[in-house]
Amino acid sequence: MYNDSLDTLLLRHYGSNGPVPEALETRISASVQGKAEELRQAQRLASRMRDQRISRRRVIQMFALGSAGLGAIGAGISSVQAILSSQDGSRPAYSS
């Protein structure tokens, strides 16, 4: 897609006599401000994480919790696969 302006795209789609979408400028402005706030929050979080020291104990706790979560997910997937593979494949998927 070409790098057309918003005005060009609207003119191409609606023509010169087309209706103007309601509160278009307000919605675009609110969207841009919302994205800017999200970016500021992400930058603040990254700055705080960069400046904050993490103890070895906390790192080990996070690793253990992450490993336990992955183990639980793996066990769940295995049990679902066992259930699905034990079903009789000759039956129809629907019942009448």
SEZA-934765 format. One record per residue (C-alpha): residue number from 1; residue in three letters; x, y, z. Coordinates in nm, 4 decimals, padded with zeros to 6 digits. Example, Ala and Ser with C-alpha at 12.3 -4.5 7.8 and 13.67 -1.06 7.14 Angstrom:
BEGIN
num:1 residuo:ala x:01.2300 y:-00.4500 z:00.7800;
num:2 residuo:ser x:01.3670 y:-00.1060 z:00.7140;
***
This chain:
BEGIN
num:1 residuo:met x:00.0000 y:00.0000 z:00.0000;
num:2 residuo:tyr x:00.1210 y:00.3461 z:-00.0760;
num:3 residuo:asn x:00.1934 y:00.5979 z:00.1955;
num:4 residuo:asp x:-00.1184 y:00.8062 z:00.1217;
num:5 residuo:ser x:-00.2565 y:01.0616 z:00.3623;
num:6 residuo:leu x:-00.5823 y:01.0011 z:00.5417;
num:7 residuo:asp x:-00.7512 y:01.2680 z:00.3311;
num:8 residuo:thr x:-00.6413 y:01.0974 z:00.0096;
num:9 residuo:leu x:-00.7711 y:00.7609 z:00.1265;
num:10 residuo:leu x:-01.1076 y:00.9055 z:00.2308;
num:11 residuo:leu x:-01.1428 y:01.0904 z:-00.0980;
num:12 residuo:arg x:-01.0588 y:00.7761 z:-00.2922;
num:13 residuo:his x:-01.3125 y:00.5720 z:-00.0973;
num:14 residuo:tyr x:-01.6014 y:00.8197 z:-00.0618;
num:15 residuo:gly x:-01.5359 y:01.0741 z:-00.3376;
num:16 residuo:ser x:-01.5478 y:01.4503 z:-00.2992;
num:17 residuo:asn x:-01.9189 y:01.4575 z:-00.2110;
num:18 residuo:gly x:-01.9059 y:01.1731 z:00.0406;
num:19 residuo:pro x:-02.0181 y:01.2074 z:00.3994;
num:20 residuo:val x:-01.7645 y:01.3017 z:00.6631;
num:21 residuo:pro x:-01.7483 y:01.0362 z:00.9365;
num:22 residuo:glu x:-01.8825 y:01.1628 z:01.2672;
num:23 residuo:ala x:-01.6188 y:01.3006 z:01.5063;
num:24 residuo:leu x:-01.3397 y:01.1635 z:01.2884;
num:25 residuo:glu x:-01.0784 y:01.4120 z:01.4050;
num:26 residuo:thr x:-01.1709 y:01.3568 z:01.7702;
num:27 residuo:arg x:-01.1497 y:00.9788 z:01.7373;
num:28 residuo:ile x:-00.8150 y:00.9939 z:01.5582;
num:29 residuo:ser x:-00.6767 y:01.2363 z:01.8156;
num:30 residuo:ala x:-00.7955 y:01.0157 z:02.1030;
num:31 residuo:ser x:-00.6414 y:00.7105 z:01.9384;
num:32 residuo:val x:-00.3069 y:00.8824 z:01.8885;
num:33 residuo:gln x:-00.3062 y:01.0108 z:02.2470;
num:34 residuo:gly x:-00.3920 y:00.6617 z:02.3747;
num:35 residuo:lys x:-00.1051 y:00.5068 z:02.1796;
num:36 residuo:ala x:00.1312 y:00.7758 z:02.3085;
num:37 residuo:glu x:00.0252 y:00.7015 z:02.6676;
num:38 residuo:glu x:00.0785 y:00.3267 z:02.6141;
num:39 residuo:leu x:00.4267 y:00.4009 z:02.4819;
num:40 residuo:arg x:00.5054 y:00.6242 z:02.7818;
num:41 residuo:gln x:00.3894 y:00.3526 z:03.0221;
num:42 residuo:ala x:00.6012 y:00.0901 z:02.8463;
num:43 residuo:gln x:00.9037 y:00.3201 z:02.8622;
num:44 residuo:arg x:00.8456 y:00.3846 z:03.2345;
num:45 residuo:leu x:00.8171 y:00.0113 z:03.2993;
num:46 residuo:ala x:01.1335 y:-00.0625 z:03.1005;
num:47 residuo:ser x:01.3187 y:00.2117 z:03.2862;
num:48 residuo:arg x:01.1997 y:00.0814 z:03.6245;
num:49 residuo:met x:01.2968 y:-00.2766 z:03.5363;
num:50 residuo:arg x:01.6363 y:-00.1612 z:03.4134;
num:51 residuo:asp x:01.7050 y:00.0359 z:03.7322;
num:52 residuo:gln x:01.5622 y:-00.2183 z:03.9760;
num:53 residuo:arg x:01.7944 y:-00.4836 z:04.1107;
num:54 residuo:ile x:01.6621 y:-00.8373 z:04.1303;
num:55 residuo:ser x:01.7927 y:-01.0773 z:04.3917;
num:56 residuo:arg x:01.9091 y:-01.4263 z:04.3043;
num:57 residuo:arg x:01.6335 y:-01.5669 z:04.5246;
num:58 residuo:arg x:01.3676 y:-01.3801 z:04.3227;
num:59 residuo:val x:01.5175 y:-01.4995 z:03.9935;
num:60 residuo:ile x:01.5067 y:-01.8606 z:04.1158;
num:61 residuo:gln x:01.1456 y:-01.8151 z:04.2326;
num:62 residuo:met x:01.0401 y:-01.6756 z:03.8945;
num:63 residuo:phe x:01.2205 y:-01.9583 z:03.7138;
num:64 residuo:ala x:01.0582 y:-02.2217 z:03.9367;
num:65 residuo:leu x:00.7109 y:-02.0750 z:03.8879;
num:66 residuo:gly x:00.7623 y:-02.0561 z:03.5117;
num:67 residuo:ser x:00.8855 y:-02.4152 z:03.4983;
num:68 residuo:ala x:00.5928 y:-02.5355 z:03.7087;
num:69 residuo:gly x:00.3492 y:-02.3556 z:03.4795;
num:70 residuo:leu x:00.5063 y:-02.5099 z:03.1711;
num:71 residuo:gly x:00.4978 y:-02.8511 z:03.3359;
num:72 residuo:ala x:00.1283 y:-02.8140 z:03.4141;
num:73 residuo:ile x:00.0559 y:-02.7098 z:03.0565;
num:74 residuo:gly x:00.2522 y:-03.0075 z:02.9245;
num:75 residuo:ala x:00.0640 y:-03.2467 z:03.1541;
num:76 residuo:gly x:-00.2674 y:-03.1002 z:03.0404;
num:77 residuo:ile x:-00.1754 y:-03.1404 z:02.6754;
num:78 residuo:ser x:-00.0651 y:-03.4988 z:02.7353;
num:79 residuo:ser x:-00.3922 y:-03.5868 z:02.9072;
num:80 residuo:val x:-00.5971 y:-03.4308 z:02.6259;
num:81 residuo:gln x:-00.3958 y:-03.6237 z:02.3683;
num:82 residuo:ala x:-00.4478 y:-03.9462 z:02.5639;
num:83 residuo:ile x:-00.8222 y:-03.8872 z:02.5798;
num:84 residuo:leu x:-00.8436 y:-03.8072 z:02.2103;
num:85 residuo:ser x:-00.6308 y:-04.1031 z:02.1033;
num:86 residuo:ser x:-00.8309 y:-04.3491 z:02.3170;
num:87 residuo:gln x:-01.1602 y:-04.2609 z:02.1476;
num:88 residuo:asp x:-01.2920 y:-04.4911 z:01.8758;
num:89 residuo:gly x:-01.2190 y:-04.3270 z:01.5409;
num:90 residuo:ser x:-01.4868 y:-04.5211 z:01.3522;
num:91 residuo:arg x:-01.7796 y:-04.3339 z:01.5072;
num:92 residuo:pro x:-01.9237 y:-04.0354 z:01.3226;
num:93 residuo:ala x:-01.8583 y:-03.6911 z:01.4673;
num:94 residuo:tyr x:-02.2329 y:-03.6301 z:01.5003;
num:95 residuo:ser x:-02.5165 y:-03.8261 z:01.6492;
num:96 residuo:ser x:-02.8709 y:-03.8496 z:01.5189;
***
